[in-house]
Amino acid sequence: MEKKGHFKTLLAAIDKAGYKRTLAGAGYWTFFAPTDSAFDAYFKANNISGLAGLDSIACRKIVTYCLVYNAFKKERLGDYQANTGWVPNTGFRRRTAYYSGVYDGVNNDGQTVKMIASNRNNNGATFYIDADYNNKYIPYFVNNFMTAKTLTAADYNYFYPNTPYTGFNVANAKVTEQDVPAENGVIHVIDHVISALPGLDEYISNNPDYSEFKKLFDRYLVSYALNPTVTNNYRLTTGGNANVYTKLYAATLGFSPNNENFMKLTDNDGQQNCYSMFVPTNAAMNAYMSNVLLENYTSLETLPISVVTDFVNAHMWQSAVWPSKFATTFNFVNEEARFNPAVDVVDKKILSNGIFYGTSKVQEANVFSSVYGKAYLDPQFSMMTSLLNQELKFTISNIHQKYSIFLISNATLNAAGFFVDPTVDNNPFLQWRYIPSNGGSQLTGSSALVRLLRVIYLHVIPGWM
């Protein structure tokens, strides 16, 4: 870069970020390098007075986010580096040298504490792995990947309307010179400065337009666990005595929005896929909460946690949802994206760990919009809902099939002698008691359940009535 002559600002930023020794020595890197003219445009667009206006942290966000582990020529960037070998035409992301580390956050009690993001999706036992820095990924778009996925320039320009698609773009930048060889890697020259992109968790947390959706996470689906290893390292580094907590999302969710590692089923699976989230604006959230979710409840706090979880999961995809693929890409509850990309999406971003769509409506999930939802969203039918969940939930919540249901209230079931009784069994599915009105023998557990299911099935009829 020194010999090229048009990377003076970048070289100074590298020095200011503390990465001169790294990039001047041995290694095996891919570097997406913005030119001096790219920096001039960046400074002007952000009203920054040259490199003096960037501190070392800002320089690190630029330098390390454009620095990718391992050296890749353009011909390899479109391939996925699987543990079984190269998978052609499936790669559009690479892991960078940038990671966020410890940051200041607010816990469930409103206290400001030191936090670190989860680096795994919570499976109920594991949500953080030591020595994994949760490095961010950078997105790029090369022609062999786009062709193989039947994506076009329209998919790219949906996110980056001001940048022409060329067949080799990195985020909103064009590659103006590719495959420049160096002793310790490969350089691709870009015409825009790319600073570290936020992840889904960061973007939602810092955007007040989505605060109502974020409340669902904060109140029900996020907790904080003391991280002993990071705490010890942080204390040694800073000389302080602060504790560091891992921000973890509930294991019932499709993924953890602060995990940069994708599914981690294999080491590099983040190269070939990412998460997607459709997040309704506050206005859309409030309307749906009032008209649907809270129709029979007094407040958000009184909603069953399963309703909150189902609603959030309906907005989460364990895969990239491209603008032209809404109807054929299915979310965590196996439903397509029920949005019009030209009408319903008011905000769209490709972020470090996923694709974000801000929407003017909610995802109309089957469990709420089907006949099943009439029982599910009304507490007076909670017993019937529990029984439907045993075998019929996914059958009668399928909106592509027609059913009629005669709803039986808790009071009606109680009057007939059926009761929920947690003392009967540790298994929630078997916590039933039948007390005959004529004083005959009581039934409990599976015996009472069989009788109850026969009653419930008589009230579910295929077709419309």
SULGIDA-V582236 format. One record per residue. N is the residue number from 1. PSI is psi in whole degrees, 0 to 359 (none if undefined). OMEGA is omega in whole degrees, -180 to 180 (* if undefined). BURIAL is 1 if it has 24 or more other ideal C-beta (glycine too) atoms within 12 Angstrom, else 0. Layout:
# SULGIDA-V582236
n & psi & omega & burial
N & PSI & OMEGA & BURIAL
N & PSI & OMEGA & BURIAL
This chain:
# SULGIDA-V582236
n & psi & omega & burial
1 & 325 & 176 & 1
2 & 319 & -179 & 0
3 & 329 & -179 & 0
4 & 322 & 174 & 0
5 & 347 & -179 & 0
6 & 33 & 176 & 0
7 & 31 & -177 & 1
8 & 317 & -179 & 0
9 & 318 & 179 & 1
10 & 317 & 179 & 1
11 & 322 & 177 & 1
12 & 323 & 178 & 1
13 & 322 & 177 & 1
14 & 316 & 179 & 1
15 & 315 & -177 & 1
16 & 330 & 179 & 1
17 & 348 & -180 & 1
18 & 23 & -177 & 0
19 & 13 & -179 & 1
20 & 315 & -179 & 0
21 & 321 & -179 & 0
22 & 314 & -174 & 0
23 & 348 & 178 & 1
24 & 350 & -176 & 0
25 & 202 & -179 & 0
26 & 160 & 179 & 0
27 & 187 & -177 & 0
28 & 88 & -168 & 0
29 & 158 & 161 & 1
30 & 131 & -177 & 1
31 & 122 & 173 & 1
32 & 105 & -165 & 1
33 & 113 & 176 & 1
34 & 141 & -178 & 1
35 & 174 & 176 & 1
36 & 319 & -180 & 1
37 & 326 & 176 & 0
38 & 319 & 177 & 1
39 & 320 & 179 & 1
40 & 316 & 179 & 0
41 & 322 & 179 & 0
42 & 315 & 179 & 1
43 & 318 & -179 & 1
44 & 315 & -178 & 0
45 & 330 & -177 & 0
46 & 10 & 178 & 0
47 & 48 & 180 & 0
48 & 137 & -177 & 0
49 & 65 & 177 & 0
50 & 191 & -177 & 0
51 & 333 & 178 & 1
52 & 337 & 180 & 0
53 & 358 & 178 & 0
54 & 128 & 176 & 1
55 & 181 & -176 & 0
56 & 328 & 180 & 0
57 & 316 & 178 & 0
58 & 321 & 178 & 1
59 & 322 & 179 & 1
60 & 322 & 179 & 1
61 & 330 & 179 & 1
62 & 309 & -173 & 1
63 & 309 & -174 & 1
64 & 335 & 178 & 1
65 & 335 & 177 & 1
66 & 5 & -178 & 1
67 & 114 & -173 & 1
68 & 138 & 178 & 1
69 & 135 & -180 & 1
70 & 152 & -176 & 1
71 & 123 & -178 & 1
72 & 121 & 166 & 1
73 & 165 & -178 & 0
74 & 323 & -176 & 1
75 & 340 & -180 & 0
76 & 342 & -175 & 1
77 & 332 & 180 & 1
78 & 2 & -180 & 1
79 & 156 & 179 & 1
80 & 126 & -176 & 1
81 & 73 & -177 & 1
82 & 163 & 179 & 0
83 & 348 & 177 & 0
84 & 1 & -179 & 0
85 & 180 & -177 & 0
86 & 134 & 173 & 0
87 & 110 & -173 & 0
88 & 145 & 166 & 0
89 & 28 & -177 & 0
90 & 6 & -176 & 1
91 & 135 & 174 & 1
92 & 13 & 179 & 1
93 & 152 & 173 & 1
94 & 149 & 179 & 1
95 & 134 & -178 & 1
96 & 176 & 178 & 1
97 & 359 & -176 & 1
98 & 137 & 171 & 1
99 & 155 & -174 & 1
100 & 320 & -179 & 1
101 & 210 & -176 & 1
102 & 138 & 179 & 1
103 & 167 & 177 & 1
104 & 129 & 179 & 0
105 & 173 & -179 & 1
106 & 127 & -177 & 0
107 & 186 & -176 & 0
108 & 341 & 179 & 0
109 & 6 & 180 & 0
110 & 11 & -179 & 0
111 & 141 & 175 & 0
112 & 121 & -178 & 0
113 & 165 & 175 & 1
114 & 134 & -176 & 1
115 & 162 & 170 & 1
116 & 147 & -176 & 1
117 & 154 & 170 & 1
118 & 144 & 173 & 1
119 & 16 & 173 & 1
120 & 156 & 170 & 1
121 & 133 & -174 & 1
122 & 119 & 177 & 1
123 & 13 & -179 & 0
124 & 345 & 179 & 0
125 & 322 & -177 & 0
126 & 130 & 175 & 0
127 & 356 & 179 & 1
128 & 135 & 178 & 1
129 & 125 & 179 & 0
130 & 150 & 177 & 0
131 & 11 & 171 & 0
132 & 117 & -172 & 1
133 & 5 & 178 & 1
134 & 46 & -177 & 1
135 & 143 & 180 & 1
136 & 157 & 176 & 1
137 & 151 & 175 & 1
138 & 135 & -180 & 1
139 & 147 & 175 & 1
140 & 165 & -172 & 1
141 & 108 & -180 & 1
142 & 155 & -168 & 1
143 & 323 & -178 & 1
144 & 323 & 176 & 1
145 & 312 & -177 & 1
146 & 317 & -180 & 1
147 & 315 & -178 & 0
148 & 327 & -179 & 0
149 & 5 & -175 & 1
150 & 41 & 174 & 0
151 & 152 & -178 & 1
152 & 180 & 177 & 0
153 & 331 & 180 & 0
154 & 324 & 177 & 0
155 & 318 & 179 & 1
156 & 312 & -175 & 1
157 & 347 & 173 & 0
158 & 324 & 179 & 1
159 & 328 & -175 & 1
160 & 73 & -174 & 1
161 & 342 & -176 & 0
162 & 4 & -179 & 0
163 & 121 & 177 & 1
164 & 140 & 174 & 0
165 & 129 & -175 & 1
166 & 352 & -172 & 1
167 & 353 & 172 & 1
168 & 90 & 179 & 1
169 & 147 & 175 & 1
170 & 111 & -171 & 1
171 & 236 & -178 & 1
172 & 15 & -178 & 1
173 & 152 & 170 & 1
174 & 144 & 173 & 1
175 & 120 & -177 & 1
176 & 342 & 176 & 1
177 & 127 & -174 & 0
178 & 159 & 171 & 1
179 & 42 & 176 & 0
180 & 117 & -174 & 1
181 & 145 & 173 & 0
182 & 164 & -176 & 1
183 & 328 & -176 & 0
184 & 28 & 175 & 0
185 & 201 & -177 & 1
186 & 139 & 179 & 1
187 & 135 & 169 & 1
188 & 122 & -175 & 1
189 & 131 & -179 & 1
190 & 157 & -173 & 1
191 & 9 & 175 & 1
192 & 150 & 173 & 1
193 & 128 & 179 & 1
194 & 114 & 174 & 1
195 & 161 & -175 & 1
196 & 124 & 179 & 1
197 & 147 & 175 & 1
198 & 158 & 171 & 1
199 & 177 & -179 & 1
200 & 316 & 179 & 1
201 & 314 & -180 & 1
202 & 316 & -175 & 1
203 & 314 & 180 & 1
204 & 320 & -177 & 1
205 & 328 & -175 & 1
206 & 6 & -179 & 0
207 & 109 & -176 & 1
208 & 345 & 179 & 0
209 & 343 & -176 & 1
210 & 24 & -175 & 1
211 & 328 & 180 & 0
212 & 320 & 176 & 1
213 & 319 & 180 & 1
214 & 328 & 180 & 1
215 & 326 & 180 & 1
216 & 318 & 175 & 1
217 & 308 & -173 & 1
218 & 322 & -175 & 1
219 & 328 & -169 & 0
220 & 334 & -164 & 1
221 & 9 & 179 & 1
222 & 138 & 173 & 1
223 & 175 & -174 & 1
224 & 126 & -177 & 1
225 & 134 & 178 & 1
226 & 131 & 179 & 0
227 & 98 & -174 & 1
228 & 317 & -177 & 0
229 & 311 & -179 & 0
230 & 324 & 177 & 1
231 & 312 & -179 & 1
232 & 315 & 180 & 0
233 & 321 & -180 & 0
234 & 320 & 179 & 1
235 & 320 & 179 & 0
236 & 323 & -178 & 0
237 & 318 & -173 & 0
238 & 341 & -176 & 0
239 & 5 & 180 & 0
240 & 191 & -179 & 0
241 & 21 & -177 & 0
242 & 146 & 171 & 1
243 & 150 & 176 & 1
244 & 131 & -177 & 1
245 & 140 & 174 & 1
246 & 127 & 174 & 1
247 & 113 & -176 & 1
248 & 143 & 179 & 1
249 & 155 & -176 & 1
250 & 145 & -180 & 1
251 & 344 & -180 & 0
252 & 352 & -178 & 1
253 & 160 & -180 & 1
254 & 328 & 177 & 1
255 & 171 & 177 & 1
256 & 115 & -175 & 1
257 & 348 & 177 & 1
258 & 4 & 177 & 1
259 & 120 & -178 & 1
260 & 356 & -171 & 1
261 & 9 & -176 & 1
262 & 217 & -174 & 1
263 & 334 & 180 & 1
264 & 32 & 174 & 1
265 & 327 & 166 & 0
266 & 165 & -169 & 0
267 & 319 & -172 & 0
268 & 21 & -174 & 1
269 & 344 & 175 & 1
270 & 348 & 177 & 1
271 & 330 & -171 & 1
272 & 4 & 177 & 1
273 & 171 & 178 & 1
274 & 173 & 175 & 1
275 & 167 & 168 & 1
276 & 145 & 175 & 1
277 & 136 & 170 & 1
278 & 116 & -174 & 1
279 & 117 & 180 & 1
280 & 147 & 176 & 1
281 & 168 & -180 & 1
282 & 319 & -179 & 1
283 & 317 & 179 & 0
284 & 320 & 179 & 1
285 & 311 & -177 & 1
286 & 319 & 180 & 0
287 & 315 & -178 & 0
288 & 321 & 178 & 1
289 & 314 & -177 & 1
290 & 317 & -172 & 0
291 & 336 & -174 & 0
292 & 292 & -172 & 1
293 & 324 & -176 & 1
294 & 19 & 180 & 1
295 & 324 & -177 & 0
296 & 14 & 178 & 1
297 & 152 & -175 & 0
298 & 334 & -177 & 0
299 & 168 & 178 & 0
300 & 324 & -177 & 1
301 & 338 & -178 & 0
302 & 354 & 178 & 0
303 & 141 & 172 & 1
304 & 143 & -179 & 1
305 & 331 & 179 & 0
306 & 326 & 179 & 1
307 & 315 & 179 & 1
308 & 314 & -179 & 1
309 & 315 & 180 & 1
310 & 320 & 180 & 1
311 & 314 & -179 & 1
312 & 315 & -179 & 1
313 & 333 & 177 & 1
314 & 345 & -179 & 1
315 & 11 & -176 & 1
316 & 133 & 179 & 1
317 & 134 & 175 & 1
318 & 36 & 180 & 1
319 & 164 & 177 & 1
320 & 127 & 176 & 1
321 & 106 & -179 & 1
322 & 153 & -176 & 1
323 & 325 & -179 & 1
324 & 2 & -174 & 0
325 & 21 & -178 & 1
326 & 316 & -172 & 1
327 & 350 & -175 & 0
328 & 10 & 179 & 0
329 & 126 & -167 & 1
330 & 142 & -175 & 1
331 & 189 & -175 & 1
332 & 336 & 178 & 1
333 & 21 & 171 & 1
334 & 42 & 175 & 0
335 & 143 & -180 & 1
336 & 165 & 178 & 1
337 & 112 & -173 & 1
338 & 59 & -179 & 1
339 & 152 & 171 & 1
340 & 114 & -175 & 0
341 & 339 & -180 & 1
342 & 343 & -173 & 0
343 & 315 & -169 & 0
344 & 345 & -177 & 1
345 & 121 & -178 & 1
346 & 353 & -177 & 1
347 & 130 & 180 & 1
348 & 135 & -176 & 1
349 & 140 & 165 & 1
350 & 116 & -174 & 1
351 & 183 & -173 & 1
352 & 331 & -179 & 1
353 & 11 & 179 & 1
354 & 179 & 178 & 1
355 & 132 & -177 & 1
356 & 132 & 173 & 1
357 & 119 & 169 & 1
358 & 132 & -170 & 1
359 & 155 & 180 & 1
360 & 8 & 176 & 1
361 & 168 & 178 & 1
362 & 163 & 171 & 1
363 & 119 & -178 & 1
364 & 86 & -176 & 1
365 & 145 & -179 & 1
366 & 320 & -174 & 1
367 & 344 & 178 & 1
368 & 329 & -174 & 1
369 & 353 & -180 & 1
370 & 179 & 177 & 1
371 & 330 & 177 & 1
372 & 323 & -178 & 1
373 & 333 & -180 & 1
374 & 327 & 175 & 1
375 & 317 & -174 & 1
376 & 322 & -173 & 1
377 & 18 & 178 & 1
378 & 115 & -174 & 1
379 & 338 & -179 & 0
380 & 352 & 177 & 0
381 & 28 & -176 & 1
382 & 327 & 178 & 1
383 & 317 & 179 & 1
384 & 320 & 178 & 1
385 & 314 & 180 & 1
386 & 322 & -180 & 1
387 & 321 & 175 & 1
388 & 325 & -179 & 1
389 & 339 & -177 & 1
390 & 319 & -176 & 1
391 & 335 & -168 & 0
392 & 354 & -172 & 1
393 & 306 & -173 & 1
394 & 342 & 176 & 0
395 & 308 & -174 & 0
396 & 351 & 175 & 1
397 & 1 & 176 & 1
398 & 110 & -174 & 0
399 & 352 & 179 & 0
400 & 0 & 175 & 0
401 & 152 & -177 & 0
402 & 134 & 178 & 0
403 & 153 & 168 & 1
404 & 140 & -179 & 0
405 & 133 & 169 & 1
406 & 111 & -175 & 0
407 & 136 & 178 & 1
408 & 119 & -178 & 1
409 & 162 & 176 & 0
410 & 319 & -178 & 0
411 & 321 & 180 & 0
412 & 317 & 178 & 0
413 & 319 & 178 & 1
414 & 318 & -180 & 0
415 & 332 & 178 & 0
416 & 359 & 176 & 0
417 & 7 & -179 & 0
418 & 134 & -176 & 1
419 & 151 & 168 & 1
420 & 131 & -178 & 1
421 & 99 & -178 & 0
422 & 343 & -179 & 0
423 & 349 & -176 & 0
424 & 318 & -173 & 0
425 & 152 & 176 & 0
426 & 339 & 179 & 0
427 & 118 & -178 & 0
428 & 332 & -179 & 0
429 & 342 & -176 & 0
430 & 12 & -175 & 1
431 & 65 & -178 & 1
432 & 148 & 176 & 1
433 & 136 & 175 & 1
434 & 123 & 179 & 1
435 & 105 & -179 & 0
436 & 141 & -179 & 0
437 & 338 & -179 & 0
438 & 5 & 177 & 0
439 & 14 & 179 & 0
440 & 192 & -177 & 0
441 & 137 & 177 & 0
442 & 152 & 174 & 0
443 & 142 & 178 & 0
444 & 166 & 174 & 1
445 & 228 & -175 & 1
446 & 329 & 180 & 0
447 & 317 & 177 & 0
448 & 324 & -179 & 1
449 & 315 & -180 & 1
450 & 316 & -180 & 0
451 & 318 & 179 & 1
452 & 317 & -179 & 1
453 & 324 & 177 & 1
454 & 320 & 179 & 0
455 & 313 & -177 & 1
456 & 317 & -177 & 1
457 & 331 & 177 & 1
458 & 345 & -177 & 0
459 & 8 & 177 & 1
460 & 119 & -172 & 1
461 & 123 & 176 & 0
462 & 137 & 180 & 0
463 & 175 & -180 & 0
464 & 143 & 176 & 0
465 & none & * & 0
